[in-house]
Amino acid sequence: MPVTESNTTATVLKGEWKILMNDCEKYLEDLPHENQPLIQRVPRVLCKSETNVKKLFTPEVIALGPYHHDNPDLKHLQNHKYLAAKQLIGTKTIDNFEKKVEDVIFEARQCYKEKLEIDEDEFLTIMFFDACFLLRFIDLYVQDKLQDLQISKNLHGFIVRDIFLLENQIPYVVLKALMNLTMKVDIETFIGRVMETKMQTTVERKAEPIHLLALLRTMLLGKAADNPGVLVKGDWQLFRSVTEMKDVGIELKKSDTFCLRDIIFKEGFIHSYLSLPRITIDDSFQSRFMNMIAMEMCPDSRLEHGIQSYVWFLDCLIHSADDVKELRSADVLFNALGTDEQVAKLCNEMSEDLAPDLHEYHEVLYGLKRHKKNKFLVRFYNTHFSSSWTTISFIAAAFLLILTVLQTAFAIFPR
């Protein structure tokens, strides 16, 4: 009897297997065909607690797009969306704008991973007014005229934060459609001002971004290396912090650009230099970076792990408040968050559960490994030549030693 049951079970499983294989094309349609991940919910692996989700991934002031549209706590700015649309359209007729959005509405809907339980008219309405608000806000932000939206100044920072949430994105195709009918909004300048950096606005892109968070990520990372090279095996935990690097003769310098990939190690005979891009760490730093990490960690993402790699590298540099202080002194880090202890704790928390790609900084890591061999020379230099007094003392001691050796030699071997 047990044998019969086993055969029956095997037959059922085999039948299901055949059905699955025959219908495999239907399942393959759900797999991504582009490098850009779709607009979707934050991966569960990053949603460790309700507090964490609310702090990092949930909009606080304004809902953009369909995912949080029905949240009653985010309805108080709805009238401001209507005002923004009116200001953006100006004296032109609304029909032309509505038609322009309608032409791309199917493409826009395909940008969302989750099946949306709303009809076409409601989706069109959401896209139109939310995109108008987003473009108008960005334009006024760049011009320092946000008072025209009649929104309390206290909410401006919260709105900027909400604009760069993964679940709060508007498809770029909708924004482009509206910009074709009105003035071109300087989105890249807006991103540069938000990050408080003079970012390069001529970032090389193979295709248009799917949304603003993707554009932010592209601008921050900069151009990837053409030949990433072979990762040299070894122990990369050579230095646990900036302070330890300083002790072995590695000095910090500010990079020429603000791209996160622009980390360069220049090796010297005694002292070496680690060039780092300047970053600003403020109240929104964690939210922005964790949402970009969420993009990289989405199940259908084919993105390289550039942001995860940078956060991991930053965590390697920062172990304590002293490391943050060294980065500030080198003008590499601007602390707009609070104390140096807070920055150190934040960086350590963000590095949890990441999957960095060591190829991103393999030349830097290999340079650090080679520099380790120079520790004796560095300590000798720091001991005897770190200041003018130690240098004079060393030279005097060496001179006396040479005289003593010569005196001894003449005593043993007189002329």
N, C-alpha and C positions, 0 to 999 in steps of 0.2 A: 504493500500500500504506500509506504513512504516513497518508493521509487516512482510510482505513478504520479504522485503529487509533484515530485521534483521535475518530472518530464513535462507536466502541465504548465508549471511555472516557467520553465525554460521556453516552452512554446509561446506563451503570452509575451514574455520579454522579447523574444526574437521577432514576434509580430509587431510589437511597438517599435522595435529598432528599425524594421523595414519601413514602417510608416514615416518615422522621423527622417530617414535617409531620403525617402522619395519626396518629402516636403521640405528638404533642406534649403532649397532656394528661397522659400518663404521666410525662413529664419535668417538667412544671410542678408536679406533686404534691410534688416534692422541694424546691421553692422555699419560702422562709419566708413565713408568713402573719401573723406577729406581729412587733412591734418588738424583742422580746427574742431574741437569738441563742441557739441550743441549746448544751447542754454538749458541747464537742468538743475536739479536739486544738488545740494552739497553732499558729497559721498558720506556714507554713514560712519566710516572710520574716523572722520574728523568731528563727528557729532557726539562727543563723549558725554556731554551733560547738557541739560536744557539751558543752564546758565551760559555755557560756552557757545551754544548755538545762537542764543539771543544777543550775546556780546559781539560776536564776530560775523554772523551770517544773516541776521534778520534785520530788515529795514526798521529804523526807529522813527522816521518822520514821513517819508513819502514812498508810496508803492509805484514802481515802474514796471510795466509788463503784467502778464496775467497771474503769476504765481501768488502774489500777495495783494491782488486787486480787491478782494473781498474782505480784507482785514479791516474791521470797523475802527481800529485805533489809528488807521492811516488815511481816514477820509477827510480830515480837517483842512487839507491843502487842495481838495478837489477844485474849489472855485479859482484857486490860483493857476490851475492848469488851463481853465477856460480863459483867464486873463492872458496867460502866456501865449495861447493859441491866437487870440485876437491881436496881440501886439506883433506876433511873428507874421501874420497874414497882412496886417496893415489895411490898406485900402483895396487890396485885391479881393476877388471873390473866393469864397471858401470851396466852391465846386471844383476848381482846378486842383487845389491841394488834396481834397478828398479823393479825386480821381487818380492823382499821382500815387497816393498811398494804396489805393485799391488795386492798382496795376501790379504792385509787388506784394500784395497781402498773402498770396499762396506761398511765395518764397519765404516770407517772414514767418509764416506758421511752421514751415519745415525747419526753421532754426531752433525750435523748441523740442527737446527730447521727450518730454512728458505729453501724453495725449490730453489735450485741453478740452474740458467739458463745457465749452461755451460755443455759441453759434458764430457764424461769420460776421454778422452785424456788430455784435458785442466786441469781438476781437478787433474789428476795424476801428471801432470807437476808441478802444484802449490804446491801440497803436498810434492813432492820430493825435490824441490829446497828450499822451505821455511823451511822444516824440517831440511835439511842439514845446512842451514844458522843458524837456531836457535841452533842446537846442537854444531856447531863449535863455535859460539859466546860464548855460555855458557862455553864450555871447555876452551877457551882462556881467558875468564874473570876470571875463577877460578885460572888459572895459571899466571895471570898478563902478558899475551902475546897478547893482542888485536891488537898490531901493525902489527901482521902477516896478519890481514884482510885488511890492508891498508885503513882503515877508519879513518877519522879525529877524533882525541881525543875529540873534542868538541861535537861529535855526540853520544859518548858512553852512556852518561846519558839519552839522548832522546830514544835511542834504548832500554835500560833497561825499561824505562817507557812504551814504546809501547809493550813490551813483555807481560805485565800484564794488557792488555786491554781485556775486555770481547769479543769484536767483532774482536779481532786480535789473536785468539787462534788456535793452531794446535792440532788436536786430539792426545792424549798421545799414542794411539795405533800405530800411524805412527812413533813417536819418538822411541818407544820401538823396532819396527821392524828394524829401522836403527841401533840402538845400539846393536842389536843382531849380526850384521855383522861387527861392529867396536868396539872400546873401549867403556866402559860404562862411560857416561858423568856424573859427580857428580852434579846433578841438585839440590839436597837438600843443598849442601854447597853453591852453587850459590845463592839460595834463602836466606840463612842465611847471606851471605855477603851483599846482596842487602838491607836487613832489618837492617844491621849493628848490628846484635845480634848473640850470640852463641846459635842458635836454636838447639833443640834436633833433631837429624837425625833419631832417632828410633821411629818416631811417629806411633802409632798403627792405621792401616788403614784396614777397612773391605774389600776394593776393591781398584783397581788402580784408580787414578784420571782420569777424562775425559780430563783434560788439565792442564797446569801449574798454571793458576790462581786458580783453584780448589785445587791444591796441596799447594799453598801458604796459602790459607784460612785454610786448614786442619792443616798445621804446626803451624800457628799462634794461632789458637784456642786451640789446644791441646785436651786432652781427655775430653769428656763430663761427667758430673756426672752420676753415675749409678742410683741413686735415687734422682731425682731433688727435691722431697719433696713437701709439700703443702705450697703454698704461703700464708703467714700470712697477713691478710687484715690490712690496715692502711695507714696513710699518709706518703709516702716515700720522700716527699720534706721536710725532716727534716733539712737538711743542704744544703745551696745553693752553697757552694763552699768549697775549701780546707781551705781557711782562716777561715771560720766559724767553720769548724771541729777542727782546731787548737785551737780556742778560748775555746772550750768545752773539751779540753784534748785528742783529737785524733791525734796521731802522725803518720807520714808516714814512711814506710819502703820499701825497694826494695825486691821483691819476689825472691825466689831461682831460678825460671825458667823465661823464656820469653813468656810463653803461656798466652794469653789474659784472659783465664778462671781462671788463678792462682791469683785471688784476694781474700784475706783472711782477715777477721776482728777478732782480738783477743782482748777480753774484759778484762779490768783490773778494780780494785776497784776505782782508780781515773783516771789513764791514760789508754787509749786503743790504739791499733795499727792497722793501715790499710796497709796491704802489697799489693803492686801493681807491675806488671811486667814493666820492663824498656822498653820504646819505643823511637824511633827517629822520630822526625817530620821534614821532609825536603820538597823540592819542589814537590816530587812525592808522598808524604804521602796521600794527598787528592785523587789523581787519583787512586792509588792502592786500598784504602779502599772503595771508591765509586764504583769501578768496582766489588769488592767482594760483596758489598751491592746490586748491580745490579743483581748479581747471585742469591742472596736470594730473590729478589723481582720479578724475572721472573715469568710469569703466571703459568708455569708448574713446578716450583721449589717446592721440598719437604724438602729443607734444613731448619734446625733450624735457628733462627735469631741471631746467635752468634755474627757476626760482628756488626749488628745494635744495639744489646744490649750493646756491649762494647763502641761504639761511643756515645750512649745515656748516659752511666755511666760516660764516660770521660767528656761529656758536663756538667753533674751534678757537677763534681769536679772543672771545670774551668769556672769561671764567669768573671774574669778580669786578667790583667797582673800580679797582685800580686799572684794569684793562680798558674800561670805558674812558677813564681819565686820560690814558695814553692816546687813545684814538681821538679824543677831543683836542688834545695838545697838538696832534699832528694835523688838525683841521680836516680829518677824515670823517668824523661823526659830529653832527650837531644834535645836542640833546634838548628837545623841546617837550620831553615827557615828564621829567621831574628829576629825581636824584639819580646818580650813577648806579646805585644799587637796583633801582627799578628797571633801568635799561638792561643790566646784566641778567636780572631775573626773567625779563621778557624774552630776551634772546635764547636763554636756556629752555624756556617753556615752548617756544615756537619750533625748536629743533626736534621735538619728540615725534616719533612715528613717520619720519621722512625717509624717502628713498633717493638719496643724492646720487648723481652720476659723477664719479671721480674723474672721468675724462674731461669734464669741464675745466678743471684746474690742474690737469696732470703735470704740466710743465712747472707750475708753481710748487706743487707737492714734491716733485723730483728735485727742484732746486733747494727746497728746505732740507731734504734728506742729504744732499751733497754738502750743504753748509754745516751740517752737524759735525763733519770731520774737522772743521776749523775752530772748534770750541777752545782748544788749548791756546791757539794764537790770540783769540779774542780775549780770553781771561788774562793772558800775559800783557796784552795791549792795555786793557782796562786797569790793570794793577799798576803799571809803570808809566803809562802815557795818557791817562785820563784827564790830567790837568798839568798846568805849567810847573807846579811845585813837585808833583810826582815825577815829571820828566827830568827836571833838574836834579832831583835826588837820585834817580836811576843813573843819569849820566855821571854824576859825581861818584856814586858807588862803583860804577863800572871803571871809571878812571883810576880810582884808588886800588881797585882789584888788579888792573893792568900794571900799575906801578909796583904793587906788592909782588906780582909774578916776575916782573923784570928784575926787581931787587934780589929776589930769591935766586933767579937764574944767574945773575952776575956773581952772587956769593958762592954758588956751587961751581960755576965755570968762570973764574976770573980771567981777564985778558992776559 
